[in-house]
Amino acid sequence: MIVIAAAILGALLGWRRASQLGGDRRDRAQYAAAYAMALAVLGLFATIAIERML
C-alpha cells in the first residue's frame, strides 16, 4: 500500500514541478512518470524496512 501511495504522490509532485518550470503536457507527463518511479522505489524500501522491523 505504501508503494502505491508513494507512486501517486510522486506523480502529482512531478506534474506540479514541471508546471512550475513551464513545461508542456509531455514534459509534465515525463516528470510525473520519473517522480512516480523514484518515489515508488523509496516506498518499496520503506515497506521492506517496516516488514523487517515487525
Buried (B, 14 or more C-beta within 10 A) or exposed (E): EBBEEBBBBBBBBBBBBBBEEEBEEEBBBBBBBBBBBBBBBBBBEBBEEEEEEE
